[in-house]
Amino acid sequence: MMSCRRTWNATILTLVATSQNISAFRTFLHMRLSGLHPDPFALAAVIKSSASSDKILSSPASLHAFSIRTKLISSLPPAKALMHVYAVSISLSDAVKVFDEMGYRDTVSWNVILSGHARMKNMVSETMVLFHSMYVNARPNPISIAVILPVCARVRALVYAENVHGYVVKAGMAAETLVGNALVSMYAKCRVLISGAVRAFEDINFKDVVSWNSLIAGYAENGFFEEAARSFVEMAWNNDGVRCNYATVVSVLPLCGFLGSGGRCLGKAIHSHVFRLGLDVELTVGNALLSHYARVGDETSSGNMFAKMAERDIVSWNTRIAGFAMNGSHKRALELYRELLSVEIDPDSVTLITVLPVCAHLREVAEGRKIHDYVRSHAGLCQNTTVANALVSFYGKCGDLDAAFETFAATATKDLISWNAMLTAYAHNQNTAHLFAFFNHMLEEQIMPDSVTILTLLQASSCDKSIREVHGYSIRTDILASSPLIPNALLNAYVKCGNIKNATKTFEATSELNPRSAANTLMSAFVKHGYWKDAEAIFNSLEDRDLGTWNLMVQAYAKNDCFDQAVATFHGLQIQAMLRPDALTIMSILPACTSMTSDQFIKQCHGHLIRGSLLDIRLKGALLDAYAKSGNIEYAYNLFTESNSNSLNDVITYTAMVSGFAMNGMAEAALQVFSEMINSGIKPDHIVMTTLLSACSHAGLVDEGFKHFESIHEIHGIEPTMEHYACVTDLLARRGRLKEAYTFAKSMPFPANASVWGAVLGASEIHGEVVIGRLAAEHLFRIEDGNVGNYVVMSNIYAGGGKWGSVEKLRAVINSKHQKKPVGCSWID
């Protein structure tokens, strides 16, 4: 009989070990029918397997009753198994009853009940009390520590966690991997990085991938992006045999976007490392790489990655679509969305939230309405408030306020974002009457506005009365103090409408806590709206000035052509205030250097940037542009090639270099740089295309100009702007092809502006074309009737063609309008 019982027990244990839970339970039933009872270990296995099976085999309560009848409950294995099943899936209170009834509790028993409490997010205090009881009555082991520390981290109970750490040190467990990993993670979540997480990490004897992942995630969560990147590099290339896994890659790739130009290179290195380890086949890793390349604007690598993915889920498609959208390729984003509709993957809420702003940007109202129809036909999406908010925003940006309001009204569950989206729609369409009426309706519905609501109202307010009303409401409801952006917006709004008195009062009211910050804010508003003398008055009244104050004054002087004062202030911040110029200082002074054509001073700024290690990609672009405008194209190109050799150039530096060559009459070189830009995988924007077309125009490269104009839409997916059409018109006109220029201007998809017709008129004077000149002049007279220069040019064209009667008529018109040509002047005395 005894050997038979052993056979039954062994069979049950074997079946459970091989996940044959149904067979194990049937064997348990047959054993009972045979008049035999399982031993404690077999019963514990049956209890656990009954809970883990897909089918309900037996309730834990019936097995609990069986263990009581057979007195097997007094053994630890069945009791621990019942506690585990109750705590995980049924009732923690039942688990506690079993625990309380146990005569002897080992460490595992304590860990089971402790884990059950730790899973309950609302039982933090009870979990801590239980751990203290365990400390008094038993000896917590590494598993106990790994359970309690995440609970401490959840509520930032740092003091309690430090006491646990003290016990860990005394018990000699600090070097154990499981304990060390839990300590690193806990200290990182409690924002104690250097003295806590890093020290705990260093104490671990055998660091595994979880150890490194915890440290990297800790650095990342606390904003130490460079340290996180360095830790990854150290982990990836150390000699301890620890290999990164997909969780490492997914954690570290998003950091590259915060590392400036170095992040792009790090991303490439991570991709290579991932490929060597064979992790690139993981879908989550592929999606993380797609997201990284989208963030850094590497369209070529993103496209290659997407094309090579063996498997794609909706996250892959969403990431690729979002990458196009965030990098300005709105048309390609919409095309990819349409491609998604043709495959067997349904768009989700994230897809629609990404695509709707693209439709708004492209004015693809019909496509947006199709998306709305798709939402209506899917119950899950129809009930999604975030999708409804995106639809309201879409209709608002497209100017369809009726559809926006209908969508808002039909939203089943409105949140504050819903109300703010509708307010923004009214503000975007400058419908201030409905904006404030809707705001009052919002208050009637007892929806409490937030800082976004107030900022929307202030940005749309153009009259002093409405600004004061919003100001008063924000004070009464304490929203004014909830965000530093609101006082700034108030100052800006008052200055914009010309109410300097209220702007000053607001400045005085908000300057008590931080007078220097408030002064800088008011100065910034004055500078932005052209009141530079008022900014100067505040600057002179301040005794305590920081670098921001000095920078604003440099910017104010530079923007208002007071170049000598700008230079004097730039020197003053260094000599009087003993401050070092930062990136913003140099960005503010460079326009003054350029306007003064001071090559020597630009070199001084360059030196400041090098000494301060401030040469990021944006500043290099500005410096390159300054050198080019001052005529020092050699220095500009040296700076460009230096960045190019380090793969640091982006669309800004390429645009500056193309512009530099163009303005110095080196069109072929400009075209060559643009070609290098395309080959390097950098997507052009509308600015660089305007610069390129201008270069072709001034060099008379008609065929090249037309080729690049056609590529704007067909290849690069950019909608041509007025500036692009103006450049092509000028290109034709300069070469004497005036009829083609006139026809091209008339065929534009929108009415040509004064710049376009001015190019035709100016070329008509050069080439003596009276008819085309008169047609262009008629457009100009309607567009800018007050510009006497247009009349003078047309008069000269008539005179050149011997049309003296027409000359007299135009001069009579000029005299009747009391217009006078501005007196010419020279920079040379």
C-alpha positions, 0 to 999 in steps of 0.5 A: 500500500505504501509503495502504491501511495508513493507511485500516485504521489510521484505521478502527480508531481511528474504531471504537474512538473510537465504542466499536465494540470488536468491529468494531475487533477484526475490522478488526484481524484483517482487516488482519493477514490482508491482510498489513498491520500496524497502526501503534503508535497503532492497536495501542494502541487495539486492546489497550485496546478488547479489555480494555474489551469485554464479550466476550473478544476476545483475551487481552492476552498474545496481543496482547503476543506480536504486538507483540513479533513485530512489534517494535511493543512498542518504541513507547510507545503499545502498551507503555503500553496493555499496562501499563494492561490488565495493571495494571487487570485481569490482573496487576500483575507483568506490567505491571511486566515491560513497564515494565522492558523499555521503553527510554524511559519518558515521564511517562505511562508512569510514571503508568500503572505508578504508578496500577497500584501505587496500586490495590493496597491492600497495596503502599503502600510500593512505590508510594511508592518508585516515586514517588520513582524517578519523581521522580529519573528523570522529572518528576511531573505533576499526574496523578502527584500526584493518584495518590500523595496518596490513597495517603498519605492511606490510611495517614496518611503525613503526612510523605511527603505534606508532601514531595510538597507541597513538590515541588508548590510548587517545581514551581509546581503548587499553584494547579492544580485537580487538584493542589489538590483532591488536597491538600485531600482528603489533608490532611482525611483526615490531620486537618490541616485549617486549616494543611493542607486550608484553605490548599491550598484557598485556593491553588487558582486555579480552584476547581471543584465537586470543590474545594468538595466536598473541603473540605466533606467534610474539615470534616465528617469532622473534626467541623467541622459549622458550618464545613462548612455555611458552606462550602456556603453560600459555594459555593452563593451565590458568583459563580464560576459553580460549581454544587453537584452531587448529591455536594455535597448528599449530603455536606452534608445529614447535617450539618444534624442536628448543627447544632441548631435552625439545621440544620432551617432550613439543610436547607430552604434546601438543598432550595430550592437543589436545586429551583432547580438541578433536582437534586431529580430525582436519586434519591440527592438525594431519598433524602438529603433524606428522611434529613435530614427524618427526622433533624430530625423534620420529618414533614410535609416528609418525607411530602411529599418521599416522595409527590412522588418520581418514582422510589423504590428500596429506600433511599427506602423504608428511609429513610422507614420508619426516619424513622417509627421514630426519631421514635416513629411505630412504628405508621406505620413498620409500616404503611409496611413492609406497603405496601412488601410490596405493591409490586414492591420486595423488602425487604433486610437494612436494611429488616428490621433497621429493622422488627424493633425496631418490631415489638418496640416494638409487641409485634407478635410475629406480624409479627416471626414473618412477617419471620422466615419471609421470612428463611428463604425467602431464602437471602441473608437467611438467611445474613446475621448482622446480620439474625439478630442483629436477630431475636435482639434482637426475640425477647428484647424480646418475652420469647420467650427460647426463640425467641431462643436457637433463632435464635441457635443457627441462625445460621451465622456468629456474631459477637460482636454475636450473643453480646451480643444473646443476653446482652441478651435474658436481661438484658432479661428479668431472667433472671440465672441464664441470663445468667451461664450463657450468659456462661460458655458464651461463654467456653468457646467462646473468644469474647472479650467486649468492653466491651458484654458487661461493661456488659450484665452489670453493668446486669443484676447486682443482687447484690454477688457477681455485680458483684464477679465481673464486676469481677474478670474485667474487671480480669484481661482488661484490658477495664476499661481499654478503655472509660471506661463500665465504671468508671462502670457499676461505680460505679453498680452498687455504689451501686445494690446499696448497697455503698458500700465497694466503690464507694469502693474502685473510685473510689480504684482508677480515680482515679489517672489522672484523680481529678476525673473519677472523683470526678464519676462516683462523685458522679453514681452517688450522686446518681442513687440518692439517696445525696446526703449521700455525694455532698456528702462527696466534694464537700467533700473535693475541692480541684480541682473543675470545672464538672461537680463543681459541677453535680452538687452543685447537682443533688443539692441540688435533687433532695432539696429542699435548695433553699437549699443548691442556690442557695448552690452555684449562687452558689458556683461563680460567686463562689468557683470563678470559673466560668460556669454552662453549660446543665447548671447552669441545667437543674439549678437551675431545678427548685429555682427552680420549687419556691421559686416564685422568679420573680426567680431564674428571670429571673436564670437566663434572663439567664445563658442569654442572656449565654452564648448557651446558649438551645437548644431544650431549655433554652427548654422548661425555662425556659418550664416554670419561668416557667409553674409560677411563675405568670408565664405572660406571660413564658412565652408571650413566650419561646414566641412568640419561638421560634415566630417563628424556627421554633425550637419543637419538641414540647418547647417546645409541650408546656411551653406547653400545660402552662403554660396548663393549670396556670394554668387557661387550657384554651382557650389550651392547645388553641389552642397544640396546634392550632398545633403540629399545623398546623406539622407537629410530631408530638405525643408521649404527654407532650403528649397527657397534658398536653392531656387534663389541661387538658380535664379541669380545664376540664370540656371533655368533648367536646374531651377525648374528641376528642383521646383518640380522635385519639391512636391514630387520627390520631397513631398512638400507643398510649394509655397509663395516664395518658391513660386516667386523664385521661379518667376524671378528665374524666368524674368531675369533671363528675359522669358517674360511671357513665360514668367507672366503665364507662370505667375497667373497659373499659380494655385493661389493669387500671386503676391507683390514679390512675384509681380515685382520680379516681373515688373523689374525684369520688364524694365531691364528688358524694355517689355512694355506690355508685360510690364503694364500687366504686372503693374496693374496687379501691383497697383491693386495689391500695394497701391501706396507703393510709389516705387511701382509707379516710378518703375512703370513710368520708366518702362513707358519712357524707355518705350517712347510712351510719353503720354502714358508717362504723363498719366502715371505722374499725374496719378502719383501727384494726385495721391500725394506720393513721393519717392523716398530720398536715396541715401548712402552708407558712405559719407 
